[in-house]
Amino acid sequence: MKFKINRDHFSNGLQQVLNVVGSKATMPILSNVLIEAEKDNISLTTTNLDLGTRCKIKAEVKEPGSVTLPVKRLATIIRELPNVDVSFDAAPNHQVKLSSGGSQFRIMGIGKEEFPPLPDFAEEKSFSLEQSELANMLKSVAYAQSADETRYILNGVYLNFRDGKLSLVATDGRRLALISKELEFPAANSGSIILPAKTVNELLRLLDKGAKLKISFNERRASFQIATEKDTSGLIENIYLFSKVVEGNYPNYQQVIPKETHQRIRLERELFLQCVHRAALVCSEKANSVKIKLSSNLLEITASSPDFGEAHEAMAISYSGPELQVAFNPQFMLDPLRALTKDEVFFELKDEVSPGVFKTLESFICVIMPVRLS
């Protein structure tokens, strides 16, 4: 196997597939990248058995073939090479010779036959949408995933394709974020999956490479075909991401969303975010809550901790309802405010023991449980 390749294109491609490889791989081969050369490109593939990724890069292939090499070490070497032109030559015993300018490296590889194959998909459901749309939807809810491994069903984002719309949901039991958008697809394609947190993070990293995205899934796994801008990075065709899905039934999230809230206030998102952020600076682990107090045309945010002190913030708002005071974990308020991009949000409250609800005009809801006022 022999090819010549642009150093920066090679380095960029390795960066696309590097993240999937964990620092503690269970088998040596899982620390490697599979490099396959054919026609006028090479493909790079990595996997940790739960998640796999593949991309293709232009190259001048002289002899087709395949080999696997330790991906992190290889990425470091390629990045540091002195010359833009890189020659890659793999011998039948899997030893690879890399040459660039006056630099030469010999690296021992492992044969392709030991590398776990990525899954083949048959009879899956497929959907197409804009990359930016899915990226924004994932950002809007991903912070609410649970990190508690005993509730593994909540360790991810739930994607539900039904009734002509796509809904994304995440919850950790104390807060819930939901966003929906209309999407045209045949009724026969209806279905849902739970994407693991690591897959969600990887998608958020990859989803700005171009316009289109194709999602395919069945009961066991999902694949994402991410179209890339062809002319800029030397990456051609697509980046593919393959993932196992969390198996099981997602809880009925609709029953968590309050059917009625009595008070609704319109807020400037950025201003409210800054006020909550500043008030939270005095919170401590023992006293981790901020109080929201509503009175005539005024919203006050206060926080205090016995070992540090107190903070008070005030905002003018349009409000003529009864006086109301309720406390929340500040992080639960900051996360949705930071994830959203719209200038205005609506905050709905009922009483001091009922959840608070953030909404936007674009079918986004975030429900947060209150902290008991002592």
C-alpha atoms as a printed R data frame, in Angstrom:
    type eleno elety resid chain resno       x      y      z
1   ATOM     1    CA   MET     A     1   0.000  0.000  0.000
2   ATOM     2    CA   LYS     A     2   1.455  3.341 -1.093
3   ATOM     3    CA   PHE     A     3   0.090  6.868 -1.339
4   ATOM     4    CA   LYS     A     4   1.070 10.533 -1.275
5   ATOM     5    CA   ILE     A     5  -1.034 13.001  0.655
6   ATOM     6    CA   ASN     A     6  -1.175 16.617  1.793
7   ATOM     7    CA   ARG     A     7   0.002 16.810  5.431
8   ATOM     8    CA   ASP     A     8  -2.711 19.281  6.499
9   ATOM     9    CA   HIS     A     9  -5.512 17.255  4.889
10  ATOM    10    CA   PHE     A    10  -4.200 14.087  6.574
11  ATOM    11    CA   SER     A    11  -3.927 15.871  9.929
12  ATOM    12    CA   ASN     A    12  -7.442 17.331  9.582
13  ATOM    13    CA   GLY     A    13  -8.896 13.894  8.762
14  ATOM    14    CA   LEU     A    14  -7.220 12.301 11.788
15  ATOM    15    CA   GLN     A    15  -8.659 15.052 14.013
16  ATOM    16    CA   GLN     A    16 -12.162 14.172 12.758
17  ATOM    17    CA   VAL     A    17 -11.888 10.535 13.903
18  ATOM    18    CA   LEU     A    18  -9.619 10.887 16.935
19  ATOM    19    CA   ASN     A    19 -12.236 11.668 19.591
20  ATOM    20    CA   VAL     A    20 -13.930  8.286 19.430
21  ATOM    21    CA   VAL     A    21 -10.804  6.527 20.739
22  ATOM    22    CA   GLY     A    22 -10.775  6.390 24.538
23  ATOM    23    CA   SER     A    23  -7.633  6.735 26.649
24  ATOM    24    CA   LYS     A    24  -8.169  3.264 28.151
25  ATOM    25    CA   ALA     A    25  -8.930  1.015 25.178
26  ATOM    26    CA   THR     A    26  -9.896 -2.552 26.194
27  ATOM    27    CA   MET     A    27  -7.998 -4.031 23.200
28  ATOM    28    CA   PRO     A    28  -4.850 -2.580 21.535
29  ATOM    29    CA   ILE     A    29  -6.584 -2.502 18.130
30  ATOM    30    CA   LEU     A    30  -9.191 -0.055 19.497
31  ATOM    31    CA   SER     A    31  -6.407  2.540 19.929
32  ATOM    32    CA   ASN     A    32  -5.719  2.323 16.198
33  ATOM    33    CA   VAL     A    33  -7.086  4.011 13.117
34  ATOM    34    CA   LEU     A    34  -7.852  1.830 10.094
35  ATOM    35    CA   ILE     A    35  -6.354  3.430  6.978
36  ATOM    36    CA   GLU     A    36  -7.635  2.087  3.646
37  ATOM    37    CA   ALA     A    37  -6.365  3.380  0.282
38  ATOM    38    CA   GLU     A    38  -8.268  2.993 -2.991
39  ATOM    39    CA   LYS     A    39  -8.634  4.941 -6.263
40  ATOM    40    CA   ASP     A    40  -7.978  8.594 -5.411
41  ATOM    41    CA   ASN     A    41  -8.690  8.699 -1.681
42  ATOM    42    CA   ILE     A    42  -7.971  7.128  1.679
43  ATOM    43    CA   SER     A    43 -10.540  6.402  4.353
44  ATOM    44    CA   LEU     A    44  -9.849  6.709  8.094
45  ATOM    45    CA   THR     A    45 -11.950  4.664 10.542
46  ATOM    46    CA   THR     A    46 -11.926  4.468 14.361
47  ATOM    47    CA   THR     A    47 -14.245  2.705 16.807
48  ATOM    48    CA   ASN     A    48 -14.664  1.992 20.519
49  ATOM    49    CA   LEU     A    49 -17.337 -0.675 19.754
50  ATOM    50    CA   ASP     A    50 -20.151  1.666 20.949
51  ATOM    51    CA   LEU     A    51 -19.294  4.487 18.560
52  ATOM    52    CA   GLY     A    52 -17.477  4.464 15.230
53  ATOM    53    CA   THR     A    53 -16.536  7.171 12.770
54  ATOM    54    CA   ARG     A    54 -15.157  7.301  9.235
55  ATOM    55    CA   CYS     A    55 -14.062  9.998  6.802
56  ATOM    56    CA   LYS     A    56 -12.421 10.086  3.396
57  ATOM    57    CA   ILE     A    57  -9.584 12.310  2.187
58  ATOM    58    CA   LYS     A    58  -8.122 12.958 -1.266
59  ATOM    59    CA   ALA     A    59  -4.791 11.229 -1.843
60  ATOM    60    CA   GLU     A    60  -2.593 10.118 -4.726
61  ATOM    61    CA   VAL     A    61  -2.896  6.332 -4.326
62  ATOM    62    CA   LYS     A    62  -0.136  4.295 -6.025
63  ATOM    63    CA   GLU     A    63  -0.951  0.890 -4.482
64  ATOM    64    CA   PRO     A    64  -4.264  0.188 -2.735
65  ATOM    65    CA   GLY     A    65  -4.287 -1.600  0.612
66  ATOM    66    CA   SER     A    66  -4.980 -1.216  4.325
67  ATOM    67    CA   VAL     A    67  -3.231 -1.055  7.693
68  ATOM    68    CA   THR     A    68  -4.049  0.107 11.240
69  ATOM    69    CA   LEU     A    69  -1.810  2.449 13.280
70  ATOM    70    CA   PRO     A    70  -2.002  4.006 16.792
71  ATOM    71    CA   VAL     A    71  -4.162  7.041 16.033
72  ATOM    72    CA   LYS     A    72  -3.048  9.500 18.712
73  ATOM    73    CA   ARG     A    73   0.667  8.996 18.084
74  ATOM    74    CA   LEU     A    74   0.122  9.120 14.314
75  ATOM    75    CA   ALA     A    75  -1.895 12.363 14.553
76  ATOM    76    CA   THR     A    76   0.915 13.996 16.559
77  ATOM    77    CA   ILE     A    77   3.587 12.889 14.067
78  ATOM    78    CA   ILE     A    78   1.647 14.013 10.982
79  ATOM    79    CA   ARG     A    79   0.941 17.423 12.541
80  ATOM    80    CA   GLU     A    80   4.674 17.978 13.238
81  ATOM    81    CA   LEU     A    81   6.034 16.929  9.818
82  ATOM    82    CA   PRO     A    82   8.219 19.599  8.167
83  ATOM    83    CA   ASN     A    83   6.880 19.392  4.620
84  ATOM    84    CA   VAL     A    84   3.368 19.612  3.152
85  ATOM    85    CA   ASP     A    85   3.969 16.516  0.971
86  ATOM    86    CA   VAL     A    86   3.818 13.212  2.861
87  ATOM    87    CA   SER     A    87   4.668  9.757  1.437
88  ATOM    88    CA   PHE     A    88   3.069  6.736  3.119
89  ATOM    89    CA   ASP     A    89   4.380  3.237  2.368
90  ATOM    90    CA   ALA     A    90   3.067  0.120  4.190
91  ATOM    91    CA   ALA     A    91   4.968 -3.192  3.876
92  ATOM    92    CA   PRO     A    92   3.210 -6.598  3.949
93  ATOM    93    CA   ASN     A    93   4.374 -7.072  7.591
94  ATOM    94    CA   HIS     A    94   2.333 -3.911  8.501
95  ATOM    95    CA   GLN     A    95   5.399 -1.740  9.074
96  ATOM    96    CA   VAL     A    96   4.746  1.760  7.747
97  ATOM    97    CA   LYS     A    97   7.349  4.183  6.428
98  ATOM    98    CA   LEU     A    98   6.396  7.875  6.535
99  ATOM    99    CA   SER     A    99   8.541 10.436  4.690
100 ATOM   100    CA   SER     A   100   8.229 14.218  4.567
101 ATOM   101    CA   GLY     A   101  11.088 16.558  3.626
102 ATOM   102    CA   GLY     A   102  14.114 15.382  5.632
103 ATOM   103    CA   SER     A   103  11.976 13.434  8.157
104 ATOM   104    CA   GLN     A   104  11.442  9.693  8.105
105 ATOM   105    CA   PHE     A   105   9.458  7.523 10.517
106 ATOM   106    CA   ARG     A   106   8.943  3.785 10.710
107 ATOM   107    CA   ILE     A   107   5.863  2.724 12.670
108 ATOM   108    CA   MET     A   108   4.635 -0.790 13.481
109 ATOM   109    CA   GLY     A   109   0.986 -1.338 12.619
110 ATOM   110    CA   ILE     A   110  -1.577 -4.152 12.963
111 ATOM   111    CA   GLY     A   111  -3.440 -5.812 10.065
112 ATOM   112    CA   LYS     A   112  -6.986 -4.826  9.078
113 ATOM   113    CA   GLU     A   113  -8.366 -8.306  9.867
114 ATOM   114    CA   GLU     A   114  -8.170 -7.606 13.626
115 ATOM   115    CA   PHE     A   115 -10.107 -4.342 13.329
116 ATOM   116    CA   PRO     A   116 -13.813 -4.635 14.342
117 ATOM   117    CA   PRO     A   117 -15.990 -3.885 11.285
118 ATOM   118    CA   LEU     A   118 -18.463 -1.006 11.421
119 ATOM   119    CA   PRO     A   119 -22.085 -2.160 11.196
120 ATOM   120    CA   ASP     A   120 -23.926 -2.618  7.918
121 ATOM   121    CA   PHE     A   121 -27.384 -1.101  7.880
122 ATOM   122    CA   ALA     A   122 -30.386 -2.787  6.387
123 ATOM   123    CA   GLU     A   123 -34.083 -1.951  6.699
124 ATOM   124    CA   GLU     A   124 -33.452  1.199  8.669
125 ATOM   125    CA   LYS     A   125 -35.541  4.357  8.871
126 ATOM   126    CA   SER     A   126 -33.942  7.393  7.223
127 ATOM   127    CA   PHE     A   127 -34.422 11.136  7.574
128 ATOM   128    CA   SER     A   128 -32.700 14.177  6.085
129 ATOM   129    CA   LEU     A   129 -32.342 17.598  7.652
130 ATOM   130    CA   GLU     A   130 -30.017 20.587  7.853
131 ATOM   131    CA   GLN     A   131 -26.936 20.108 10.026
132 ATOM   132    CA   SER     A   132 -27.428 23.488 11.711
133 ATOM   133    CA   GLU     A   133 -31.009 22.546 12.668
134 ATOM   134    CA   LEU     A   134 -30.004 19.346 14.446
135 ATOM   135    CA   ALA     A   135 -26.999 21.072 16.072
136 ATOM   136    CA   ASN     A   136 -29.232 23.830 17.497
137 ATOM   137    CA   MET     A   137 -31.804 21.309 18.723
138 ATOM   138    CA   LEU     A   138 -29.151 19.169 20.428
139 ATOM   139    CA   LYS     A   139 -27.608 22.250 22.098
140 ATOM   140    CA   SER     A   140 -31.051 23.284 23.337
141 ATOM   141    CA   VAL     A   141 -31.545 20.068 25.336
142 ATOM   142    CA   ALA     A   142 -28.208 18.222 25.823
143 ATOM   143    CA   TYR     A   143 -27.366 19.903 29.162
144 ATOM   144    CA   ALA     A   144 -30.386 18.212 30.791
145 ATOM   145    CA   GLN     A   145 -29.129 14.626 30.215
146 ATOM   146    CA   SER     A   146 -28.549 12.584 33.361
147 ATOM   147    CA   ALA     A   147 -25.019 11.590 34.387
148 ATOM   148    CA   ASP     A   148 -26.334  9.046 36.917
149 ATOM   149    CA   GLU     A   149 -25.326  5.641 35.534
150 ATOM   150    CA   THR     A   150 -27.962  3.820 37.596
151 ATOM   151    CA   ARG     A   151 -30.595  5.564 35.434
152 ATOM   152    CA   TYR     A   152 -28.916  4.653 32.160
153 ATOM   153    CA   ILE     A   153 -32.102  5.202 30.146
154 ATOM   154    CA   LEU     A   154 -31.746  8.952 30.888
155 ATOM   155    CA   ASN     A   155 -28.020  9.076 29.944
156 ATOM   156    CA   GLY     A   156 -28.720 10.456 26.501
157 ATOM   157    CA   VAL     A   157 -31.021 12.469 24.267
158 ATOM   158    CA   TYR     A   158 -34.330 10.995 23.086
159 ATOM   159    CA   LEU     A   159 -35.154 11.612 19.391
160 ATOM   160    CA   ASN     A   160 -38.765 11.007 18.472
161 ATOM   161    CA   PHE     A   161 -39.920 11.093 14.826
162 ATOM   162    CA   ARG     A   162 -43.720 11.094 14.906
163 ATOM   163    CA   ASP     A   163 -46.778 12.926 13.509
164 ATOM   164    CA   GLY     A   164 -44.743 14.950 11.028
165 ATOM   165    CA   LYS     A   165 -42.331 16.360 13.570
166 ATOM   166    CA   LEU     A   166 -39.023 15.643 15.236
167 ATOM   167    CA   SER     A   167 -38.864 16.113 19.014
168 ATOM   168    CA   LEU     A   168 -35.699 15.987 21.148
169 ATOM   169    CA   VAL     A   169 -35.947 15.441 24.894
170 ATOM   170    CA   ALA     A   170 -33.434 15.190 27.737
171 ATOM   171    CA   THR     A   171 -34.072 14.908 31.478
172 ATOM   172    CA   ASP     A   172 -32.210 14.004 34.662
173 ATOM   173    CA   GLY     A   173 -35.331 13.784 36.825
174 ATOM   174    CA   ARG     A   174 -34.971 17.310 38.246
175 ATOM   175    CA   ARG     A   175 -35.261 19.197 34.972
176 ATOM   176    CA   LEU     A   176 -36.483 18.434 31.481
177 ATOM   177    CA   ALA     A   177 -35.737 20.115 28.142
178 ATOM   178    CA   LEU     A   178 -37.834 19.554 25.014
179 ATOM   179    CA   ILE     A   179 -37.624 21.046 21.530
180 ATOM   180    CA   SER     A   180 -39.627 20.166 18.403
181 ATOM   181    CA   LYS     A   181 -39.651 21.042 14.730
182 ATOM   182    CA   GLU     A   182 -41.851 20.064 11.825
183 ATOM   183    CA   LEU     A   183 -40.256 17.554  9.484
184 ATOM   184    CA   GLU     A   184 -41.755 15.828  6.466
185 ATOM   185    CA   PHE     A   185 -41.398 12.043  6.376
186 ATOM   186    CA   PRO     A   186 -43.667  9.074  5.555
187 ATOM   187    CA   ALA     A   187 -45.722  7.779  8.496
188 ATOM   188    CA   ALA     A   188 -44.099  4.348  8.050
189 ATOM   189    CA   ASN     A   189 -40.793  5.894  9.102
190 ATOM   190    CA   SER     A   190 -42.088  6.953 12.529
191 ATOM   191    CA   GLY     A   191 -39.905  5.784 15.386
192 ATOM   192    CA   SER     A   192 -37.622  6.860 18.199
193 ATOM   193    CA   ILE     A   193 -34.102  6.295 19.565
194 ATOM   194    CA   ILE     A   194 -32.097  7.311 22.629
195 ATOM   195    CA   LEU     A   195 -28.639  8.585 21.629
196 ATOM   196    CA   PRO     A   196 -25.908  8.093 24.275
197 ATOM   197    CA   ALA     A   197 -24.270 11.226 25.724
198 ATOM   198    CA   LYS     A   198 -20.909 10.500 24.040
199 ATOM   199    CA   THR     A   199 -22.626 10.300 20.630
200 ATOM   200    CA   VAL     A   200 -24.417 13.600 21.298
201 ATOM   201    CA   ASN     A   201 -21.087 15.283 22.152
202 ATOM   202    CA   GLU     A   202 -19.457 13.890 19.028
203 ATOM   203    CA   LEU     A   203 -22.352 15.091 16.840
204 ATOM   204    CA   LEU     A   204 -22.131 18.578 18.345
205 ATOM   205    CA   ARG     A   205 -18.433 18.617 17.459
206 ATOM   206    CA   LEU     A   206 -18.954 17.423 13.866
207 ATOM   207    CA   LEU     A   207 -22.158 19.210 12.844
208 ATOM   208    CA   ASP     A   208 -20.872 22.348 11.175
209 ATOM   209    CA   LYS     A   209 -19.112 20.850  8.209
210 ATOM   210    CA   GLY     A   210 -21.749 21.567  5.577
211 ATOM   211    CA   ALA     A   211 -25.430 21.679  4.794
212 ATOM   212    CA   LYS     A   212 -27.059 18.280  4.813
213 ATOM   213    CA   LEU     A   213 -27.275 15.423  7.249
214 ATOM   214    CA   LYS     A   214 -28.845 11.997  6.853
215 ATOM   215    CA   ILE     A   215 -29.931 10.050  9.954
216 ATOM   216    CA   SER     A   216 -30.678  6.314  9.703
217 ATOM   217    CA   PHE     A   217 -31.570  4.022 12.579
218 ATOM   218    CA   ASN     A   218 -33.047  0.727 13.710
219 ATOM   219    CA   GLU     A   219 -33.665 -0.738 17.196
220 ATOM   220    CA   ARG     A   220 -29.974 -1.309 17.937
221 ATOM   221    CA   ARG     A   221 -28.003  1.482 16.313
222 ATOM   222    CA   ALA     A   222 -27.983  4.745 14.412
223 ATOM   223    CA   SER     A   223 -25.816  6.219 11.675
224 ATOM   224    CA   PHE     A   224 -25.221  9.819 10.665
225 ATOM   225    CA   GLN     A   225 -23.974 10.770  7.222
226 ATOM   226    CA   ILE     A   226 -22.598 14.292  7.564
227 ATOM   227    CA   ALA     A   227 -21.977 16.090  4.264
228 ATOM   228    CA   THR     A   228 -18.815 18.200  4.247
229 ATOM   229    CA   GLU     A   229 -17.798 21.310  2.341
230 ATOM   230    CA   LYS     A   230 -15.723 19.723 -0.387
231 ATOM   231    CA   ASP     A   231 -13.351 22.480 -1.362
232 ATOM   232    CA   THR     A   232 -11.905 23.713  1.933
233 ATOM   233    CA   SER     A   233 -10.389 20.914  3.955
234 ATOM   234    CA   GLY     A   234  -9.420 18.167  1.519
235 ATOM   235    CA   LEU     A   235 -12.094 15.991  3.119
236 ATOM   236    CA   ILE     A   236 -14.311 14.575  0.424
237 ATOM   237    CA   GLU     A   237 -17.712 12.956  0.419
238 ATOM   238    CA   ASN     A   238 -18.942 12.601  3.991
239 ATOM   239    CA   ILE     A   239 -18.066 11.967  7.579
240 ATOM   240    CA   TYR     A   240 -19.947  8.946  8.907
241 ATOM   241    CA   LEU     A   241 -20.763  8.401 12.563
242 ATOM   242    CA   PHE     A   242 -22.124  5.007 13.721
243 ATOM   243    CA   SER     A   243 -23.503  4.600 17.224
244 ATOM   244    CA   LYS     A   244 -25.185  2.044 19.422
245 ATOM   245    CA   VAL     A   245 -28.398  3.395 20.918
246 ATOM   246    CA   VAL     A   246 -29.513  3.166 24.544
247 ATOM   247    CA   GLU     A   247 -31.920  0.228 24.580
248 ATOM   248    CA   GLY     A   248 -35.132  0.546 26.575
249 ATOM   249    CA   ASN     A   249 -38.254  2.701 26.791
250 ATOM   250    CA   TYR     A   250 -37.894  6.393 27.502
251 ATOM   251    CA   PRO     A   251 -40.215  7.562 30.313
252 ATOM   252    CA   ASN     A   252 -43.419  9.449 29.481
253 ATOM   253    CA   TYR     A   253 -42.036 12.974 29.551
254 ATOM   254    CA   GLN     A   254 -45.363 14.646 28.678
255 ATOM   255    CA   GLN     A   255 -46.677 14.108 32.201
256 ATOM   256    CA   VAL     A   256 -43.819 16.209 33.642
257 ATOM   257    CA   ILE     A   257 -44.787 19.322 31.669
258 ATOM   258    CA   PRO     A   258 -47.163 21.459 33.780
259 ATOM   259    CA   LYS     A   259 -50.622 21.743 32.243
260 ATOM   260    CA   GLU     A   260 -51.161 25.181 33.763
261 ATOM   261    CA   THR     A   261 -48.935 27.937 35.108
262 ATOM   262    CA   HIS     A   262 -50.501 31.061 36.564
263 ATOM   263    CA   GLN     A   263 -47.891 33.742 35.887
264 ATOM   264    CA   ARG     A   264 -46.000 34.335 32.658
265 ATOM   265    CA   ILE     A   265 -43.268 36.942 32.320
266 ATOM   266    CA   ARG     A   266 -41.327 38.016 29.270
267 ATOM   267    CA   LEU     A   267 -37.584 38.339 29.836
268 ATOM   268    CA   GLU     A   268 -34.572 39.612 27.933
269 ATOM   269    CA   ARG     A   269 -32.585 36.399 27.873
270 ATOM   270    CA   GLU     A   270 -29.094 37.899 28.049
271 ATOM   271    CA   LEU     A   271 -29.954 40.356 30.841
272 ATOM   272    CA   PHE     A   272 -31.671 37.694 32.951
273 ATOM   273    CA   LEU     A   273 -28.756 35.303 32.327
274 ATOM   274    CA   GLN     A   274 -26.254 37.893 33.588
275 ATOM   275    CA   CYS     A   275 -28.321 38.677 36.696
276 ATOM   276    CA   VAL     A   276 -28.701 34.999 37.671
277 ATOM   277    CA   HIS     A   277 -25.006 34.395 36.953
278 ATOM   278    CA   ARG     A   278 -23.902 37.275 39.203
279 ATOM   279    CA   ALA     A   279 -26.283 36.295 42.019
280 ATOM   280    CA   ALA     A   280 -25.014 32.695 41.858
281 ATOM   281    CA   LEU     A   281 -21.437 33.859 42.537
282 ATOM   282    CA   VAL     A   282 -22.183 33.816 46.291
283 ATOM   283    CA   CYS     A   283 -23.752 30.322 46.265
284 ATOM   284    CA   SER     A   284 -21.955 27.405 47.904
285 ATOM   285    CA   GLU     A   285 -22.430 23.641 47.833
286 ATOM   286    CA   LYS     A   286 -24.523 23.817 51.010
287 ATOM   287    CA   ALA     A   287 -26.532 26.856 49.909
288 ATOM   288    CA   ASN     A   288 -26.961 26.304 46.176
289 ATOM   289    CA   SER     A   289 -30.120 28.178 45.269
290 ATOM   290    CA   VAL     A   290 -31.221 31.576 43.983
291 ATOM   291    CA   LYS     A   291 -34.574 33.092 44.927
292 ATOM   292    CA   ILE     A   292 -36.778 34.696 42.308
293 ATOM   293    CA   LYS     A   293 -39.248 37.236 43.687
294 ATOM   294    CA   LEU     A   294 -41.991 38.777 41.544
295 ATOM   295    CA   SER     A   295 -43.792 41.964 42.564
296 ATOM   296    CA   SER     A   296 -45.426 44.793 40.620
297 ATOM   297    CA   ASN     A   297 -43.260 45.335 37.484
298 ATOM   298    CA   LEU     A   298 -40.178 44.085 39.310
299 ATOM   299    CA   LEU     A   299 -38.186 40.851 39.348
300 ATOM   300    CA   GLU     A   300 -35.630 40.432 42.139
301 ATOM   301    CA   ILE     A   301 -32.980 37.725 42.253
302 ATOM   302    CA   THR     A   302 -31.266 37.038 45.579
303 ATOM   303    CA   ALA     A   303 -28.778 34.459 46.803
304 ATOM   304    CA   SER     A   304 -26.898 33.978 50.049
305 ATOM   305    CA   SER     A   305 -24.612 31.521 51.778
306 ATOM   306    CA   PRO     A   306 -23.658 31.640 55.475
307 ATOM   307    CA   ASP     A   307 -19.932 31.315 54.805
308 ATOM   308    CA   PHE     A   308 -19.724 33.912 52.035
309 ATOM   309    CA   GLY     A   309 -22.435 36.573 51.955
310 ATOM   310    CA   GLU     A   310 -25.344 37.650 49.797
311 ATOM   311    CA   ALA     A   311 -26.221 39.094 46.399
312 ATOM   312    CA   HIS     A   312 -29.202 41.052 45.144
313 ATOM   313    CA   GLU     A   313 -30.149 41.810 41.540
314 ATOM   314    CA   ALA     A   314 -33.229 43.665 40.253
315 ATOM   315    CA   MET     A   315 -34.824 43.818 36.793
316 ATOM   316    CA   ALA     A   316 -37.755 45.884 35.563
317 ATOM   317    CA   ILE     A   317 -40.381 43.646 33.962
318 ATOM   318    CA   SER     A   318 -43.977 43.892 32.841
319 ATOM   319    CA   TYR     A   319 -45.888 42.147 35.651
320 ATOM   320    CA   SER     A   320 -49.124 42.914 37.478
321 ATOM   321    CA   GLY     A   321 -49.856 39.587 39.221
322 ATOM   322    CA   PRO     A   322 -49.617 38.711 42.902
323 ATOM   323    CA   GLU     A   323 -46.330 38.712 44.816
324 ATOM   324    CA   LEU     A   324 -44.588 35.381 44.364
325 ATOM   325    CA   GLN     A   325 -41.307 33.938 45.596
326 ATOM   326    CA   VAL     A   326 -39.678 30.697 44.439
327 ATOM   327    CA   ALA     A   327 -36.125 29.273 44.589
328 ATOM   328    CA   PHE     A   328 -34.166 27.265 41.983
329 ATOM   329    CA   ASN     A   329 -30.771 25.675 41.530
330 ATOM   330    CA   PRO     A   330 -28.929 28.456 39.592
331 ATOM   331    CA   GLN     A   331 -27.264 26.007 37.198
332 ATOM   332    CA   PHE     A   332 -30.683 24.726 36.115
333 ATOM   333    CA   MET     A   333 -31.618 28.293 35.128
334 ATOM   334    CA   LEU     A   334 -28.294 29.168 33.491
335 ATOM   335    CA   ASP     A   335 -28.060 26.076 31.254
336 ATOM   336    CA   PRO     A   336 -31.149 26.729 29.075
337 ATOM   337    CA   LEU     A   337 -30.475 30.487 29.003
338 ATOM   338    CA   ARG     A   338 -26.956 29.854 27.678
339 ATOM   339    CA   ALA     A   339 -28.071 27.217 25.161
340 ATOM   340    CA   LEU     A   340 -30.774 29.363 23.549
341 ATOM   341    CA   THR     A   341 -30.052 32.012 20.920
342 ATOM   342    CA   LYS     A   342 -33.340 33.978 20.860
343 ATOM   343    CA   ASP     A   343 -33.342 37.414 22.510
344 ATOM   344    CA   GLU     A   344 -36.545 36.866 24.452
345 ATOM   345    CA   VAL     A   345 -37.717 33.997 26.604
346 ATOM   346    CA   PHE     A   346 -40.847 33.470 28.668
347 ATOM   347    CA   PHE     A   347 -40.687 32.240 32.238
348 ATOM   348    CA   GLU     A   348 -43.817 30.714 33.741
349 ATOM   349    CA   LEU     A   349 -44.512 30.140 37.439
350 ATOM   350    CA   LYS     A   350 -47.425 28.911 39.520
351 ATOM   351    CA   ASP     A   351 -46.385 28.911 43.181
352 ATOM   352    CA   GLU     A   352 -43.342 28.255 45.346
353 ATOM   353    CA   VAL     A   353 -43.633 24.451 45.177
354 ATOM   354    CA   SER     A   354 -44.404 24.033 41.458
355 ATOM   355    CA   PRO     A   355 -41.848 23.791 38.628
356 ATOM   356    CA   GLY     A   356 -40.681 26.843 36.700
357 ATOM   357    CA   VAL     A   357 -40.971 26.674 32.917
358 ATOM   358    CA   PHE     A   358 -38.831 28.425 30.304
359 ATOM   359    CA   LYS     A   359 -40.402 28.728 26.856
360 ATOM   360    CA   THR     A   360 -39.635 30.386 23.546
361 ATOM   361    CA   LEU     A   361 -41.930 31.073 20.614
362 ATOM   362    CA   GLU     A   362 -40.142 28.247 18.724
363 ATOM   363    CA   SER     A   363 -41.602 25.196 20.511
364 ATOM   364    CA   PHE     A   364 -38.896 24.968 23.183
365 ATOM   365    CA   ILE     A   365 -39.744 24.089 26.797
366 ATOM   366    CA   CYS     A   366 -37.484 23.595 29.810
367 ATOM   367    CA   VAL     A   367 -39.092 22.512 33.089
368 ATOM   368    CA   ILE     A   368 -37.051 22.965 36.283
369 ATOM   369    CA   MET     A   369 -37.997 21.727 39.746
370 ATOM   370    CA   PRO     A   370 -37.907 24.305 42.535
371 ATOM   371    CA   VAL     A   371 -35.771 24.184 45.679
372 ATOM   372    CA   ARG     A   372 -37.823 24.184 48.889
373 ATOM   373    CA   LEU     A   373 -37.694 27.571 50.619
374 ATOM   374    CA   SER     A   374 -36.606 27.070 54.222
